Amino acid sequence: MTDFLQDGPESGGTTLVLAHGAGGPMDSPFLATFARAIAAEGFRVARFEFPYMAARRHGGKRGAPDREPVLRAAWHEAIAELGGPQRLVIGGKSMGGRIASLVADEEGVRGLVCLGYPFHPPGQPQKLRTAHLAALATPALIVQGTRDAFGTREEVAAYALSDAIRIRWIEGGDHSWKPPKSSGRTEKGNVAEGIQAVAEFLRSRA
């Protein structure tokens, strides 16, 4: 059984299902803030952890993320336990969103939301994680900082991405949308912009 953290209405409407990034749990400050804000917009939000992160929570060793087949299986299990794909938009932070993008078409979910997509490892732009995104059929929103080390606006402009994918750029944002102090922008403002973009997308998929 998958352990979920849930916010917002208990039933009805669209549910946004979120998985965490490689290094942070489902109750990380970023995901907690994001989930509560989306719930305040009237949507149900369910967060879960991949097996390696759940093991850490229960006293296990701080091992590396599970291999991709295990991560994908965790997504399939979570979707099934939440009643199937019909009312679900899936996604998450970084790795969580990437793995969601690998199962979205298989499951037939209503939409995909990636909160900072890891297009490539930092400093390794040749190691792209984009092949499947060229043919993605699920309506998708990627919210990406313009200076994200995992894929800047200039880099992403050169990628072959499906017409089903919309990208909302957060000006000056890093992988968690945080701007540099010299920009005159605030982290709170950038996060609020990302939250609003996702809320609008969810309303379009309701």
Secondary structure as UniProt FT lines:
FT   STRAND          5..7
FT   STRAND          15..19
FT   TURN            26..27
FT   HELIX           29..40
FT   TURN            41..42
FT   STRAND          44..48
FT   HELIX           51..57
FT   TURN            58..59
FT   HELIX           68..81
FT   TURN            82..83
FT   TURN            86..87
FT   STRAND          88..93
FT   HELIX           95..107
FT   STRAND          111..115
FT   TURN            122..123
FT   TURN            125..126
FT   HELIX           131..134
FT   STRAND          140..145
FT   TURN            146..147
FT   TURN            149..150
FT   HELIX           153..156
FT   TURN            157..158
FT   TURN            163..164
FT   STRAND          165..170
FT   TURN            171..172
FT   TURN            175..176
FT   HELIX           181..183
FT   HELIX           187..205
//
